Amino acid sequence: MKLVVVSAGLSVPSSTRLLADRLAAATAERTSAEAQVVELRDLAVEIAHTFTNGFPGPDLAAAFDAVAAADGLIVVTPVFSASYSGLFKSFFDALSVTDENAVAGKPVLIGATGGTARHSLVLDHALRPLFAYLKAVVVPTGVYAASEDWGAEGLDGRIERAAGELAALTAGLPAAARPAGKPADDAFEVVPFEERLAALRPAG
């Protein structure tokens, strides 16, 4: 299985890249995934040129190919003006121009970093709608890390939960995440919705 991590961090070191790496490591623990990191900072010039000449440069084209071939994606952006960064959005805009179905049906784990917890709504108000528009399958748990979250309780649990959900989706399992170390062929009882409705009807 191939996992591609898209990080839009701009600084070195970057809290955005740190969150991306932790999400990738937690997902890899549950799968046989090989993770490839795409650093958008290194592709900024080629992304800009794509909008002016219509063709991605060689490094950007390789990144597009990696995303299109991935079994699952982890995408992490810093927050700017209460939304994803312009570089992050430009990458996926350029990707969709090149191949509008590049992430269609693909499991995606969304993450973001910012200076304050007040920006955590970026996950549901910006990132989730973006990937819904791109026809991706976004895992239920997004992970936002504010400055005060690093080293505090709660972040590790969110990372583990989101990684479990991504691992379950990439393995083709139902929506509930499989715990780490549990075999992929572990049985899940699937009850048809119609059968559940019939059980609620009054007798007689």
Buried (B, 14 or more C-beta within 10 A) or exposed (E): BEBBBBBBBBEEEBBBBBBBBBBBEBBBBBBEBEBBBBBBBEBBEBBEBBEEEEEBBEEBBBBBBBBBEBBBBBBBBBBBEEBBBBBBBBBBBBBBEBEEEBBEEBBBBBBBBBEEEEBBEBBEEBBBEBBEEBBBBBBEBBBBBBEEBEEEEEBEEBBBBBBBBBBBBBBEBEEEBBEEEEEEEEEEEEEEEEEEEEEEEEEE
